[in-house]
């Protein structure tokens, strides 16, 4: 009887280990992750404003139809990333994600930044150079460090009225994004 109980317990423990291992490995095996969806937009070093989402249509990014979204990919291997420009006078957020989909940084215009966005994105080696004052930066630059070289920036903008959506779309596409 003891022998059967030990075998059953060992089988249960082995089953739990296999189950947890499979669950933890699934994100690494996924082919349709956020990075692959963002990379398909051909938005390297420039902002792409995503199309509006209509009710009943496919929404692969699960976007809010009331918000405008602009996405830009940057590789930090050769030089720091830079995002700059003037955003409309409406509520907006900016977020930086690495290639794994992990949020590296996020802020809104309500944090005292105003409408002018100046964001510098650095990898750890570039941050060391910055600390040693070997890189020149402009005053007011928000400094973000990413442990990975591949990042993407998302700007979300909430137009106060549908009549200004087209103007806000063009302003979003005019923002600067790329390596400094």
Backbone as a chain_set.jsonl record, in Angstrom:
{"seq": "XXXXXXXXXXXXXXXXXXXXXXXXXXXXXXXXXXXXXXXXXXXXXXXXXXXXXXXXXXXXXXXXXXXXXXXXXXXXXXXXXXXXXXXXXXXXXXXXXXXXXXXXXXXXXXXXXXXXXXXXXXXXXXXXXXXXXXXXXXXXXXXXXXXXXXXXXXXXXXXXXXXXXXXXXXXXXXXXXXXX", "coords": {"N": [[0.818, -1.188, 0.0], [1.927, 1.279, 0.811], [3.872, 1.541, -1.114], [2.38, 1.924, -3.466], [1.153, 4.348, -2.86], [3.407, 6.029, -2.744], [4.27, 5.858, -5.431], [2.057, 7.019, -6.704], [2.117, 9.565, -5.584], [4.625, 10.438, -6.543], [4.052, 10.41, -9.294], [2.094, 12.408, -9.375], [3.593, 14.684, -8.542], [5.483, 14.768, -10.637], [3.725, 15.221, -12.77], [2.775, 17.785, -12.106], [5.155, 19.259, -12.317], [5.722, 18.965, -15.075], [3.425, 20.16, -16.138], [3.625, 22.866, -15.182], [6.063, 23.554, -16.391], [5.387, 23.452, -19.136], [3.43, 25.467, -19.283], [4.967, 27.731, -18.586], [6.726, 27.811, -20.738], [5.217, 28.379, -22.98], [4.81, 31.218, -23.767], [7.322, 31.808, -24.929], [7.304, 30.181, -27.117], [5.315, 31.134, -28.706], [4.163, 32.315, -31.806], [2.716, 34.435, -32.752], [3.127, 36.94, -31.306], [3.198, 40.097, -29.496], [5.448, 41.591, -30.381], [5.953, 40.519, -32.959], [3.618, 41.291, -34.249], [3.804, 44.098, -34.093], [6.177, 44.486, -35.507], [5.391, 43.79, -38.056], [4.207, 46.048, -39.025], [5.911, 47.702, -40.405], [7.327, 49.91, -39.274], [9.826, 50.945, -38.586], [11.922, 53.224, -37.13], [10.127, 55.31, -37.549], [6.934, 56.807, -36.984], [3.911, 55.05, -37.194], [0.588, 55.536, -37.689], [-2.063, 53.815, -36.406], [-4.833, 52.255, -38.026], [-8.28, 53.273, -37.641], [-10.516, 51.504, -35.511], [-13.372, 49.682, -36.248], [-16.681, 48.843, -35.188], [-17.412, 45.408, -34.952], [-15.441, 44.602, -36.713], [-12.217, 43.029, -37.343], [-9.922, 43.147, -34.656], [-6.984, 42.984, -33.944], [-5.072, 44.026, -32.137], [-6.582, 44.643, -29.994], [-7.683, 47.263, -29.569], [-8.878, 50.392, -28.25], [-11.621, 51.938, -29.669], [-12.011, 54.696, -29.481], [-9.609, 55.948, -29.154], [-6.594, 57.237, -30.59], [-3.758, 55.677, -32.023], [-0.243, 55.559, -32.25], [2.649, 53.965, -33.434], [6.07, 53.097, -33.098], [9.128, 51.531, -33.961], [12.384, 51.015, -32.6], [15.873, 50.415, -32.806], [18.42, 50.086, -30.525], [21.057, 49.437, -30.733], [23.141, 50.661, -32.3], [22.946, 53.39, -31.693], [21.512, 55.706, -29.27], [17.919, 55.875, -28.84], [15.471, 58.241, -29.987], [12.63, 60.178, -29.394], [10.524, 62.678, -30.391], [8.625, 65.731, -30.516], [5.689, 67.793, -31.012], [2.738, 67.362, -29.335], [-0.845, 67.223, -29.733], [-3.192, 69.37, -27.969], [-4.564, 67.607, -25.962], [-5.565, 64.732, -24.035], [-2.868, 62.502, -23.685], [-0.768, 59.574, -23.801], [2.456, 58.098, -23.435], [4.32, 55.209, -24.036], [6.978, 52.916, -23.546], [8.117, 49.864, -24.727], [9.88, 46.762, -24.473], [11.269, 44.178, -26.659], [10.189, 41.856, -25.646], [7.736, 42.559, -24.822], [7.536, 43.725, -22.399], [6.808, 46.42, -20.302], [8.752, 49.266, -20.286], [8.789, 51.967, -19.747], [6.525, 54.622, -19.001], [4.365, 57.426, -19.368], [2.266, 60.351, -18.998], [0.676, 63.304, -20.431], [-0.247, 64.633, -18.288], [1.594, 64.612, -16.326], [3.086, 66.849, -16.044], [4.656, 67.402, -18.195], [3.707, 68.759, -20.393], [2.943, 69.733, -23.754], [5.044, 69.224, -25.398], [7.074, 66.646, -26.371], [9.975, 65.01, -25.482], [12.0, 62.443, -25.62], [14.496, 60.252, -24.655], [15.95, 57.166, -25.344], [17.854, 54.647, -23.988], [20.301, 52.01, -24.026], [21.863, 49.798, -21.549], [24.728, 50.184, -21.783], [24.911, 52.651, -23.098], [23.677, 54.227, -21.216], [25.586, 54.171, -19.189], [27.614, 55.657, -20.451], [26.269, 58.055, -20.581], [26.036, 58.657, -17.861], [28.702, 59.067, -17.293], [29.02, 61.407, -18.536], [29.664, 61.459, -21.242], [28.011, 61.573, -23.337], [26.077, 63.974, -24.988], [23.143, 65.641, -24.02], [19.938, 67.187, -24.465], [18.389, 69.788, -22.541], [15.652, 68.97, -20.481], [15.091, 66.523, -21.53], [13.527, 63.42, -21.328], [14.746, 60.571, -19.824], [15.135, 57.21, -20.589], [15.819, 53.864, -19.802], [16.484, 50.812, -21.39], [16.839, 47.353, -21.073], [17.047, 45.714, -23.241], [17.928, 45.902, -26.746], [16.042, 46.184, -28.813], [13.173, 48.033, -29.066], [9.809, 49.314, -28.776], [7.715, 52.144, -29.229], [4.731, 53.472, -28.07], [2.236, 55.767, -28.662], [-0.634, 57.06, -27.302], [-3.543, 58.782, -27.999], [-6.201, 60.783, -27.037], [-8.722, 62.086, -28.688], [-10.726, 64.985, -28.12], [-13.061, 65.376, -29.484], [-14.859, 63.955, -32.242], [-14.518, 65.415, -34.607], [-11.916, 66.387, -34.737], [-10.256, 64.256, -35.179], [-8.961, 63.559, -37.655], [-7.111, 65.657, -37.998], [-5.568, 65.291, -35.692], [-4.543, 62.768, -36.276], [-2.768, 63.333, -38.383], [-0.958, 64.976, -37.041], [0.14, 63.148, -35.218], [1.468, 61.403, -36.979], [3.497, 63.053, -37.782], [5.391, 63.141, -35.794], [8.749, 62.735, -34.539], [10.884, 59.933, -34.671], [13.408, 57.623, -33.952], [16.919, 56.865, -34.23], [19.232, 58.753, -32.292]], "CA": [[0.0, 0.0, 0.0], [2.833, 2.414, 0.876], [4.544, 1.615, -2.41], [1.41, 2.492, -4.422], [0.993, 5.753, -2.49], [4.612, 6.739, -3.168], [4.231, 5.965, -6.902], [1.006, 7.987, -7.039], [2.632, 10.886, -5.212], [5.682, 10.773, -7.51], [3.369, 10.733, -10.552], [1.451, 13.71, -9.206], [4.639, 15.709, -8.545], [5.995, 14.834, -12.008], [2.683, 15.865, -13.579], [2.771, 19.219, -11.791], [6.378, 19.838, -12.896], [5.528, 19.03, -16.535], [2.376, 21.15, -16.398], [4.184, 24.198, -14.964], [7.071, 23.763, -17.436], [4.72, 23.756, -20.408], [2.792, 26.783, -19.17], [5.994, 28.765, -18.598], [7.42, 27.856, -22.03], [4.316, 28.788, -24.061], [5.078, 32.547, -24.344], [8.523, 31.777, -25.764], [6.999, 29.42, -28.33], [4.253, 31.807, -29.456], [4.601, 32.945, -33.05], [1.93, 35.641, -32.981], [3.222, 37.761, -30.112], [3.081, 41.542, -29.735], [6.588, 42.061, -31.164], [5.771, 40.155, -34.371], [2.536, 42.137, -34.792], [4.326, 45.457, -34.25], [7.196, 44.441, -36.571], [4.709, 43.677, -39.347], [3.7, 47.365, -39.413], [6.96, 48.436, -41.126], [7.413, 51.185, -38.571], [11.184, 51.116, -38.055], [12.396, 54.608, -37.087], [9.077, 56.273, -37.912], [5.645, 56.489, -36.392], [2.798, 54.628, -38.033], [-0.678, 55.713, -36.981], [-2.897, 52.652, -36.683], [-6.163, 52.546, -38.576], [-9.372, 53.257, -36.678], [-11.2, 50.223, -35.344], [-14.821, 49.8, -36.362], [-17.406, 47.778, -34.499], [-17.644, 44.203, -35.739], [-14.287, 44.254, -37.53], [-11.097, 42.414, -36.624], [-9.194, 44.069, -33.792], [-5.924, 42.118, -33.425], [-4.36, 44.648, -31.023], [-7.586, 44.918, -28.963], [-7.601, 48.704, -29.372], [-10.063, 51.165, -27.908], [-11.964, 52.697, -30.879], [-12.047, 56.134, -29.228], [-8.237, 56.42, -28.992], [-5.681, 57.133, -31.73], [-2.519, 55.007, -31.63], [0.915, 55.651, -33.132], [3.649, 52.988, -32.993], [7.382, 53.217, -33.734], [10.159, 50.603, -33.481], [13.737, 51.565, -32.598], [16.936, 49.529, -32.37], [19.366, 50.898, -29.765], [22.398, 48.862, -30.821], [24.12, 51.602, -32.847], [22.834, 54.716, -31.077], [20.295, 55.852, -28.466], [16.689, 56.225, -29.53], [14.931, 59.563, -29.675], [11.247, 60.453, -29.788], [10.29, 64.09, -30.095], [7.604, 66.421, -31.282], [4.629, 68.491, -30.284], [1.486, 66.619, -29.354], [-2.018, 68.101, -29.617], [-3.661, 69.723, -26.635], [-5.556, 66.618, -25.547], [-4.91, 63.739, -23.186], [-2.063, 61.508, -24.381], [0.19, 58.786, -23.036], [3.549, 57.507, -24.196], [4.852, 54.026, -23.371], [8.089, 52.239, -24.214], [8.12, 48.433, -24.452], [10.977, 46.045, -25.125], [10.838, 43.149, -27.61], [9.434, 40.813, -24.954], [6.441, 43.106, -24.464], [7.627, 44.268, -21.045], [6.777, 47.881, -20.245], [9.996, 49.845, -19.789], [8.531, 53.327, -19.286], [5.245, 55.18, -19.398], [3.99, 58.7, -18.758], [1.167, 61.064, -19.666], [0.866, 64.753, -20.445], [-0.688, 65.143, -16.989], [2.707, 64.546, -15.373], [3.799, 68.119, -16.05], [5.509, 67.493, -19.379], [3.135, 69.693, -21.351], [2.635, 69.159, -25.07], [6.305, 68.913, -26.088], [7.623, 65.359, -25.952], [11.39, 64.759, -25.778], [12.278, 61.186, -24.942], [15.722, 59.564, -25.061], [15.915, 55.766, -24.922], [19.24, 54.199, -23.944], [20.585, 50.679, -23.482], [22.723, 49.968, -20.367], [26.052, 50.737, -22.116], [24.73, 54.066, -23.402], [23.372, 54.889, -19.944], [26.877, 54.373, -18.508], [28.264, 56.803, -21.105], [25.515, 59.234, -20.163], [26.424, 58.944, -16.47], [30.074, 59.573, -17.334], [28.896, 62.656, -19.286], [30.295, 61.326, -22.551], [26.963, 61.83, -24.321], [25.404, 65.25, -24.773], [21.69, 65.582, -24.112], [19.289, 68.486, -24.344], [17.677, 70.009, -21.283], [14.256, 68.566, -20.52], [14.962, 65.202, -22.142], [13.169, 62.31, -20.448], [15.706, 59.492, -20.063], [14.585, 55.874, -20.376], [16.796, 52.798, -20.055], [15.951, 49.497, -21.735], [17.882, 46.329, -21.014], [17.131, 45.126, -24.578], [18.146, 46.903, -27.796], [14.841, 46.365, -29.626], [12.058, 48.604, -28.316], [8.807, 50.042, -29.539], [7.085, 53.249, -28.52], [3.319, 53.645, -28.41], [1.595, 56.997, -28.19], [-2.093, 56.982, -27.328], [-4.072, 60.145, -27.976], [-7.66, 60.783, -26.906], [-9.315, 63.318, -29.233], [-11.889, 65.398, -27.339], [-14.244, 65.4, -30.345], [-14.588, 63.236, -33.5], [-14.171, 66.331, -35.7], [-10.475, 66.672, -34.754], [-9.511, 63.006, -35.352], [-8.078, 63.571, -38.831], [-6.001, 66.571, -37.716], [-4.717, 64.635, -34.7], [-3.831, 61.671, -36.961], [-1.636, 63.89, -39.129], [0.029, 65.436, -36.065], [0.833, 61.965, -34.708], [2.385, 60.878, -37.999], [4.594, 63.993, -37.933], [6.345, 63.055, -34.692], [10.049, 62.168, -34.882], [11.218, 58.692, -33.978], [14.551, 56.965, -34.552], [18.151, 56.951, -33.449], [19.729, 60.126, -32.116]], "C": [[0.867, 1.261, 0.0], [3.52, 2.632, -0.462], [3.63, 2.26, -3.455], [1.218, 3.983, -4.139], [2.209, 6.575, -2.927], [4.642, 6.914, -4.688], [3.186, 6.997, -7.345], [1.468, 9.409, -6.728], [3.73, 11.343, -6.179], [5.068, 11.14, -8.864], [2.701, 12.093, -10.5], [2.471, 14.838, -9.251], [5.215, 15.874, -9.95], [4.991, 15.52, -12.927], [2.625, 17.362, -13.353], [3.991, 19.898, -12.412], [6.234, 19.984, -14.398], [4.516, 20.108, -16.88], [2.919, 22.583, -16.262], [5.226, 24.522, -16.031], [6.456, 24.126, -18.771], [4.091, 25.142, -20.367], [3.823, 27.905, -19.244], [6.704, 28.874, -19.942], [6.525, 28.339, -23.17], [4.575, 30.198, -24.598], [6.302, 32.569, -25.255], [8.272, 31.065, -27.088], [5.955, 30.099, -29.212], [4.817, 32.496, -30.689], [3.894, 34.275, -33.294], [1.932, 36.497, -31.72], [3.153, 39.241, -30.49], [4.219, 42.043, -30.622], [6.418, 41.722, -32.641], [4.655, 40.978, -35.005], [3.025, 43.562, -35.039], [5.346, 45.495, -35.393], [6.556, 44.374, -37.955], [4.207, 45.029, -39.854], [4.695, 48.176, -40.239], [7.124, 49.846, -40.565], [8.775, 51.403, -37.944], [11.593, 52.574, -38.216], [11.399, 55.625, -37.629], [7.768, 55.837, -37.284], [4.654, 56.093, -37.478], [1.544, 54.785, -37.182], [-1.588, 54.561, -37.383], [-4.273, 53.089, -37.167], [-7.207, 52.487, -37.463], [-10.032, 51.88, -36.664], [-12.691, 50.471, -35.417], [-15.477, 48.61, -35.668], [-17.637, 46.603, -35.451], [-16.48, 43.787, -36.622], [-13.192, 43.639, -36.667], [-10.337, 43.488, -35.85], [-8.031, 43.306, -33.15], [-5.143, 42.705, -32.248], [-5.282, 44.947, -29.844], [-7.572, 46.389, -28.567], [-8.943, 49.291, -28.971], [-10.407, 52.021, -29.131], [-11.99, 54.208, -30.7], [-10.656, 56.759, -29.192], [-7.491, 56.287, -30.313], [-4.355, 56.56, -31.228], [-1.456, 55.228, -32.693], [2.005, 54.755, -32.554], [4.932, 53.178, -33.794], [8.327, 52.196, -33.116], [11.526, 51.259, -33.593], [14.703, 50.469, -32.162], [18.027, 50.396, -31.759], [20.807, 50.433, -29.906], [23.439, 49.88, -31.268], [24.112, 52.95, -32.138], [21.565, 54.769, -30.225], [19.093, 56.194, -29.337], [16.208, 57.592, -29.1], [13.515, 59.672, -30.223], [10.993, 61.902, -29.417], [9.182, 64.64, -30.976], [6.595, 67.097, -30.374], [3.346, 67.694, -30.453], [0.316, 67.581, -29.196], [-2.42, 68.332, -28.162], [-4.857, 68.848, -26.278], [-4.822, 65.611, -24.671], [-4.142, 62.744, -24.047], [-1.179, 60.772, -23.398], [1.287, 58.323, -23.983], [4.095, 56.348, -23.366], [5.966, 53.44, -24.215], [8.067, 50.787, -23.753], [9.343, 47.818, -25.1], [10.401, 44.915, -25.991], [10.067, 42.016, -26.949], [8.032, 41.277, -24.587], [6.407, 43.686, -23.062], [7.646, 45.789, -21.106], [8.043, 48.392, -19.582], [9.724, 51.213, -19.167], [7.138, 53.741, -19.747], [4.984, 56.491, -18.674], [2.817, 59.284, -19.54], [1.479, 62.553, -19.684], [0.418, 65.381, -19.126], [0.431, 65.125, -15.954], [3.553, 65.814, -15.382], [4.702, 68.303, -17.251], [5.018, 68.593, -20.323], [2.849, 68.996, -22.665], [3.886, 68.794, -25.86], [6.866, 67.622, -25.504], [9.067, 65.256, -26.416], [11.803, 63.557, -24.945], [13.548, 60.581, -25.513], [15.709, 58.158, -24.497], [17.32, 55.194, -25.075], [19.316, 52.747, -23.504], [21.56, 50.859, -22.317], [24.101, 50.569, -20.671], [25.959, 52.232, -22.399], [24.397, 54.855, -22.132], [24.643, 55.132, -19.143], [27.617, 55.564, -19.111], [27.584, 58.107, -20.708], [25.899, 59.635, -18.739], [27.84, 59.505, -16.397], [30.165, 60.888, -18.111], [29.668, 62.619, -20.602], [29.282, 61.471, -23.681], [26.3, 63.152, -23.979], [23.908, 65.055, -24.934], [21.132, 66.989, -23.949], [18.554, 68.576, -23.011], [16.213, 69.621, -21.467], [14.028, 67.2, -21.142], [14.596, 64.169, -21.078], [14.073, 61.136, -20.798], [15.091, 58.165, -19.653], [15.688, 54.871, -20.66], [16.065, 51.491, -20.325], [17.076, 48.484, -21.69], [18.049, 45.624, -22.354], [17.287, 46.229, -25.622], [16.916, 47.164, -28.652], [13.699, 46.84, -28.752], [11.012, 49.131, -29.284], [8.1, 51.032, -28.629], [5.654, 53.355, -29.004], [2.845, 54.957, -27.82], [0.099, 56.821, -28.378], [-2.616, 58.403, -27.15], [-5.592, 60.074, -27.972], [-8.227, 62.088, -27.449], [-10.575, 63.702, -28.453], [-13.189, 65.382, -28.151], [-13.916, 64.679, -31.651], [-14.141, 64.141, -34.65], [-12.668, 66.597, -35.793], [-9.626, 65.415, -34.986], [-8.53, 63.067, -36.518], [-6.886, 64.51, -38.62], [-5.034, 65.947, -36.715], [-3.931, 63.481, -35.321], [-2.605, 62.209, -37.689], [-0.556, 64.416, -38.175], [0.812, 64.267, -35.468], [1.845, 61.426, -35.728], [3.58, 61.803, -38.218], [5.615, 63.969, -36.794], [7.631, 62.388, -35.155], [10.325, 60.943, -34.028], [12.403, 58.051, -34.701], [15.767, 57.046, -33.659], [18.655, 58.379, -33.412], [21.022, 60.336, -32.871]], "O": [[0.578, 2.209, -0.73], [3.723, 3.768, -0.89], [4.096, 3.073, -4.253], [1.131, 4.787, -5.067], [2.058, 7.69, -3.425], [4.996, 7.984, -5.183], [3.432, 7.764, -8.275], [1.241, 10.335, -7.507], [3.757, 12.504, -6.585], [5.522, 12.084, -9.509], [2.739, 12.846, -11.473], [2.247, 15.844, -9.924], [5.415, 16.999, -10.406], [5.381, 16.32, -13.778], [2.446, 18.129, -14.299], [3.876, 20.989, -12.971], [6.589, 21.026, -14.948], [4.725, 20.883, -17.813], [2.691, 23.415, -17.14], [5.269, 25.648, -16.526], [6.953, 25.013, -19.465], [4.212, 25.906, -21.324], [3.583, 28.922, -19.895], [7.239, 29.936, -20.26], [7.037, 28.681, -24.236], [4.561, 30.369, -25.817], [6.309, 33.285, -26.257], [8.963, 31.325, -28.073], [5.739, 29.678, -30.349], [5.836, 33.181, -30.614], [4.432, 35.146, -33.978], [0.881, 36.754, -31.133], [3.06, 39.585, -31.668], [3.981, 42.842, -31.527], [6.712, 42.558, -33.496], [4.741, 41.328, -36.182], [2.706, 44.165, -36.063], [5.365, 46.453, -36.166], [7.137, 44.861, -38.925], [3.816, 45.134, -41.017], [4.343, 49.249, -40.729], [7.065, 50.836, -41.295], [8.867, 51.994, -36.868], [11.606, 53.095, -39.331], [11.793, 56.686, -38.114], [7.527, 54.647, -37.078], [4.576, 56.72, -38.535], [1.454, 54.231, -36.086], [-1.853, 54.358, -38.568], [-4.797, 54.133, -36.778], [-7.052, 51.762, -36.481], [-10.091, 51.191, -37.683], [-13.22, 51.353, -34.741], [-14.904, 47.524, -35.576], [-18.01, 46.791, -36.608], [-16.526, 42.715, -37.226], [-13.228, 43.713, -35.438], [-10.138, 44.6, -36.34], [-8.072, 43.008, -31.957], [-4.602, 41.951, -31.439], [-4.831, 45.445, -28.813], [-7.464, 46.725, -27.388], [-10.0, 48.759, -29.307], [-9.548, 52.772, -29.593], [-11.991, 54.936, -31.692], [-10.536, 57.984, -29.199], [-7.721, 55.343, -31.07], [-3.888, 56.912, -30.145], [-1.724, 55.103, -33.888], [2.262, 54.771, -31.351], [4.896, 53.392, -35.005], [8.337, 52.009, -31.899], [11.802, 51.973, -34.557], [14.397, 49.687, -31.262], [18.508, 51.334, -32.396], [21.695, 50.985, -29.256], [24.515, 49.956, -30.675], [25.158, 53.584, -31.998], [20.648, 53.973, -30.427], [19.238, 56.735, -30.434], [16.496, 58.049, -27.994], [13.243, 59.306, -31.367], [11.214, 62.31, -28.277], [8.855, 64.088, -32.027], [6.645, 66.985, -29.15], [2.926, 67.391, -31.57], [0.466, 68.643, -28.591], [-2.035, 67.586, -27.261], [-6.004, 69.294, -26.292], [-3.595, 65.639, -24.58], [-4.679, 62.205, -25.015], [-0.878, 61.267, -22.312], [1.066, 58.177, -25.185], [4.307, 56.476, -22.16], [5.909, 53.464, -25.445], [8.009, 50.504, -22.556], [9.801, 48.282, -26.144], [9.186, 44.726, -26.044], [9.356, 41.281, -27.635], [7.225, 40.487, -24.096], [5.348, 44.098, -22.589], [8.41, 46.377, -21.872], [8.371, 48.005, -18.46], [10.353, 51.581, -18.174], [6.642, 53.261, -20.766], [5.339, 56.647, -17.506], [2.433, 58.778, -20.594], [2.422, 63.01, -19.037], [0.689, 66.558, -18.885], [0.237, 65.575, -14.825], [4.629, 65.843, -14.784], [5.448, 69.281, -17.313], [5.817, 69.27, -20.97], [2.546, 67.803, -22.688], [3.792, 68.122, -26.887], [7.102, 67.52, -24.3], [9.354, 65.396, -27.605], [11.937, 63.643, -23.725], [13.664, 60.415, -26.727], [15.482, 57.971, -23.301], [17.907, 55.249, -26.155], [18.496, 52.294, -22.705], [22.046, 51.97, -22.107], [24.595, 51.385, -19.892], [26.83, 52.997, -21.986], [24.791, 56.013, -21.995], [24.779, 56.167, -18.491], [28.179, 56.384, -18.386], [28.24, 59.132, -20.521], [26.068, 60.819, -18.449], [28.139, 60.327, -15.531], [31.257, 61.417, -18.317], [30.251, 63.619, -21.022], [29.657, 61.49, -24.854], [25.996, 63.42, -22.817], [23.455, 64.389, -25.864], [21.774, 67.864, -23.369], [18.154, 67.564, -22.436], [15.612, 69.918, -22.5], [12.884, 66.763, -21.268], [15.27, 64.056, -20.054], [14.153, 60.748, -21.964], [14.595, 58.005, -18.538], [16.414, 55.006, -21.645], [15.152, 51.11, -19.593], [18.159, 48.736, -22.218], [19.082, 44.997, -22.591], [16.835, 47.355, -25.413], [16.76, 48.27, -29.171], [13.295, 46.154, -27.813], [11.293, 49.364, -30.459], [7.914, 50.795, -27.436], [5.393, 53.33, -30.206], [3.029, 55.225, -26.633], [-0.374, 56.481, -29.463], [-2.18, 59.13, -26.259], [-6.195, 59.39, -28.799], [-8.218, 63.099, -26.747], [-11.403, 62.84, -28.155], [-14.281, 65.375, -27.583], [-12.786, 64.783, -32.128], [-13.459, 63.684, -35.567], [-12.195, 67.002, -36.855], [-8.398, 65.501, -34.99], [-7.376, 62.663, -36.371], [-5.768, 64.187, -39.023], [-3.819, 66.062, -36.87], [-2.786, 63.236, -34.942], [-1.529, 61.616, -37.622], [0.634, 64.311, -38.473], [2.015, 64.382, -35.237], [2.955, 61.039, -35.36], [4.584, 61.376, -38.788], [6.601, 64.704, -36.834], [7.606, 61.563, -36.067], [10.042, 60.918, -32.83], [12.399, 57.949, -35.928], [15.645, 57.271, -32.455], [18.519, 59.123, -34.383], [21.586, 61.43, -32.838]]}, "num_chains": 1, "name": "protein.A"}
